[in-house]
């Protein structure tokens, strides 16, 4: 099988190279900063942006939120099935 990513330089404009399940946590940052979040079941996302801003955003089912994210906070987050799109 050929790999179309083999000779491609990773870019913030995508695509992500992996998608990692997120367990919301009020203290611990994500292992890799996310270039976007995917949410299976909508609700409120409480997150810490790469610029250090704490934000709460309402998202629908099966949403992609293209925001650089350091952490998804447990407090205030009601959405579930959250995944971090990363470049690793």
C-alpha positions as CSV (number, residue, x, y, z in Angstrom):
1,X,0.0,0.0,0.0
2,X,1.3,3.4,-0.8
3,X,1.4,6.1,1.9
4,X,0.4,9.6,0.5
5,X,1.8,11.2,3.8
6,X,5.3,9.6,3.4
7,X,7.0,12.6,1.8
8,X,4.7,15.3,3.0
9,X,5.7,17.9,5.6
10,X,3.3,18.2,8.5
11,X,1.3,21.4,8.4
12,X,-1.1,23.2,10.8
13,X,-3.5,23.5,7.9
14,X,-3.8,19.7,8.0
15,X,-4.5,17.1,7.7
16,X,-4.0,15.8,11.2
17,X,-1.8,12.7,11.5
18,X,-3.7,11.1,14.4
19,X,-6.8,11.4,16.4
20,X,-6.6,10.8,20.1
21,X,-9.5,10.2,22.6
22,X,-9.7,13.0,25.2
23,X,-10.6,12.6,28.8
24,X,-11.5,16.1,30.1
25,X,-9.3,17.1,33.1
26,X,-9.1,20.4,35.0
27,X,-5.4,20.2,35.5
28,X,-3.6,18.0,33.0
29,X,-2.9,19.3,29.5
30,X,-3.2,17.1,26.4
31,X,-0.1,15.2,25.5
32,X,0.0,16.9,22.1
33,X,-1.6,20.2,21.4
34,X,-4.7,19.6,19.2
35,X,-5.1,21.5,15.9
36,X,-8.8,20.7,16.2
37,X,-11.3,18.8,18.3
38,X,-13.9,16.3,17.1
39,X,-17.0,15.8,19.3
40,X,-19.4,12.9,18.9
41,X,-22.1,14.0,21.3
42,X,-22.8,17.7,21.4
43,X,-22.9,19.9,24.5
44,X,-20.6,22.5,26.1
45,X,-16.8,22.2,25.7
46,X,-14.8,24.0,28.3
47,X,-11.2,24.3,26.9
48,X,-7.9,26.1,27.3
49,X,-6.6,27.5,24.0
50,X,-3.0,27.5,22.9
51,X,-2.9,31.3,23.7
52,X,-4.0,30.5,27.3
53,X,-7.6,31.6,27.0
54,X,-10.3,29.6,28.9
55,X,-13.3,29.3,26.6
56,X,-16.7,27.6,26.7
57,X,-18.3,26.7,23.4
58,X,-21.6,25.0,22.6
59,X,-21.1,22.3,19.9
60,X,-23.5,20.1,18.0
61,X,-23.3,16.3,17.5
62,X,-20.4,15.3,15.2
63,X,-18.8,18.7,15.3
64,X,-15.2,19.6,14.3
65,X,-13.9,22.6,16.2
66,X,-10.8,24.0,14.4
67,X,-9.1,25.6,17.4
68,X,-5.6,25.0,18.9
69,X,-6.3,23.4,22.2
70,X,-4.0,22.6,25.2
71,X,-6.7,21.1,27.5
72,X,-10.3,20.2,27.7
73,X,-11.6,21.0,31.2
74,X,-13.8,18.5,33.1
75,X,-15.6,21.4,34.8
76,X,-18.1,22.9,32.5
77,X,-17.8,20.2,29.7
78,X,-21.0,18.3,29.0
79,X,-20.1,17.2,25.4
80,X,-18.7,13.6,25.1
81,X,-16.9,11.5,22.7
82,X,-14.2,14.1,22.4
83,X,-11.1,13.5,20.2
84,X,-8.0,15.6,19.7
85,X,-6.8,15.9,16.1
86,X,-3.0,16.2,16.3
87,X,0.1,16.5,14.2
88,X,2.7,14.1,15.7
